[in-house]
Amino acid sequence: MVDISSDGAKVEARTPLKPGQTLNLVHPEDPSSTLRCFVVWTGDVATDGDGRAGLEFLDPPDCNLEN
């Protein structure tokens, strides 16, 4: 996790992600707590964003996650 807000998150991933893909973010301390996400953008090898992706929460959490 690089950054998180009430609408989504920026993550670094070892597995390649593609825009349009959906996935679940799992809370490391509570595996039963997941956030369903939509991949909005991904980094490009030609940029320093390689391995990063922007996620939009499909069901935003009720609590404030901004750091």
Secondary structure, 3 states (H helix, E strand, C coil): CCEECCCEEEEECCCCCCCCCEEEEEECCEEEEEEEEEEEEECCCCCCCCCEEEEEECCCCCCCCCC
